[in-house]
Amino acid sequence: MTLMGFPPLSHEEWGQTSVWPTNRPCKVHVYQTLAAAVSFLLQTLARFTVSILTRAALVLRKRVLFCDDVSVTRSGNKDNWLRNMQQRIYYSRESEDTSSVIVQTSICSFQVELKRLMEHSEYFRALSTSCMKETLESQILLDHIPSETFNSILEYIFKDKFHMNEEELLSSIETANYLVCQSYLEKCWDSLRSYLCPETCLMYLDFAKSIACEEMLAVVYQYLSDSVLELCTITRGLQEGERDRLVRQRVQGHQNLCILKKENLISGSPRELDPIRYLYRFDLEKKRFWSQGTKLPFIAEKWNFSTAVLWNYLFVIGGYKQKLKRGFEFRMAAFRYNPILDHWDTITPLLKRRRHFSLAVTQSNIFAIGGWYLDSLLAPDSSTCLYTAVECYDPWTDTWTFVSSLPLTDFSFSVSLSHDLPLCAVHSSYIYVLGSVQRTGEKLVLQYNIQTDTWQELLPTLTRADASIPGLYFLGGSDPLYLVGGNNQENVMASFSPGSRHWGEVRRMPKCSLAGQGTSLQNCYFMPAPELNSVLEIDLVTLQTQTLHPLPYPLSYEALFFLYFPPEGCKRERVGLH
């Protein structure tokens, strides 16, 4: 094999020399020459490329700083700050400090008064006191921050101008959170509240978690908490700890004592019936007067409901008399009131038609216990028996299911028109039910284990010899349970310890007629007192009593309960709910 243009060496030439002859190049020399030429060409090309790229970068930087490209020119007056460097210079008019820094963002640089920037941003405050190279040279590189977002922050800081589209919101929050610009973030939270809706709330929640912004989480959780059951398709999918947080947020502040007419069986003119169609509120701290609240969510002359409060929602469950073309019928109905949003919703009614039944509220369910047939308007007699069927309501699914029935096989509890029977109380994972045995008049406590769905009797009973309590008014507390009842001469209070299964001392109080559904707060018990046209407050420890301000209508059969309302002037709207 020979190289083109070079004659081959003779055998003599190969043997006479040990080095390559200068007049006859070899293969290695040729390859070295070619490699050197290629290397030179590559180096020249690299230097040319670097020169071109450097020139392009300089041109691009010049166009960015002065914003003279076509796309920016077409943007109109809205983005004048992009085209005009003078509009990217920010100073306070009243400030005498002329020190400034150049802040380079994603595509533009800004000349900004450092003192004012420090007042609104903890990031710049910390940077200015750190003696870092950036502050010493008065040049700060923030090229990961969008220029438009940074300009929006400066417009608010120096000119008190704020406008936020939903498309810009996440970028603005992320930037302001990074710069720790609290005043600007407060404006962002106001915008976020207006943009939150069922379709976007989870997206905002995930974003808040991704940037670890507790303030943004609080805003989103507040929105979900305000409507935790209205948005149950969303909230029930959250983690248990998140759901607990939503519930806790609903029970903050101080409570108002509330009252509504749970049963009305008397017809009257619209003017006479109008006052009893409302919920009334009483502030126990101010103790001034009852203020009129929301109107009941149905139109009827006669009704019977029992009430329960779960997660600061009021549940009104029962039925009302509905007029038909021919006559009337009792319609089963159930409603849920949200005091935070001041709104009623219709929910699923009971499975059985019942009246004068008790509602027991656990941590996450409502149990309907006792009562008798709803359609009966006649007074009960000796043949009237309580329902033994017990229903459990799941607020997440808005459904009722039957659980284990009351174990009233060998006896029956007495019934009454003036109270819901049997009386119920809840402590820990147990429901306690108390009633008067028809045959003997003894007071018997039944215990329901929520976890195992089982009942048992808690003996001993409280006999007539122990105390004469034909009328049962209230059962509450934990351990001990407090029972308040009465007879023709006096009112009586007794206590029962489920742990030791022991009845305590029976104590007596002055006679006062009590009717309806009472409630308790700490050691105080509240019960409607029709003969006083007021609510009686009883201290369960000292037995001292006092009457609250009279109501604006005659009492007969009311329900008392506690609700948390937003502070005056802080009413929250049903954003995004239909």
Secondary structure, DSSP 8 states (H G I E B T S, - for coil): ---TT-----HHHHHH-SS--TTS--HHHHHHHHHHHHHHHHHHHHHHHHHHHHHHHHHHHHHHHHT-SHHHHTT-GGGHHHH-GGGGEE--TT-----EEEEE-SS-EEEEEHHHHHHH-HHHHHHHTTT-HHHHTTEEE-TTS-HHHHHHHHHHHHH------HHHHHHHHHHHHHHT-HHHHHHHHHHHHHH--TTTHHHHHHHHHHTT-HHHHHHHHHHHHHTTTTTHHHHTTS-HHHHHHHHHHTT-S-EEEEEEE-EE-----HHHHGGGGEEEEE-TTT----EEEEE-SS--S-EEEEEEEETTEEEEEEEEEEE-SSSEEEEEEEEEEETTTTEEEE----SS-EES-EEEE-SS-EEEE--EETT--S---TT------EEEEETTTTEEEEE-----SS--B---SSS-SSEEEEETTEEEEEEEBTTT--EEEEEEETTTTEEEEEEEEE-TTT----EEEEEEESSSEEEEEE-SSEEEEEEEETTTTEE---EEEE-----SB-EEETTEEEEEEGGGTEEEEEETTT--EEE----SS--SSEEEEEEE---TT-----TT--
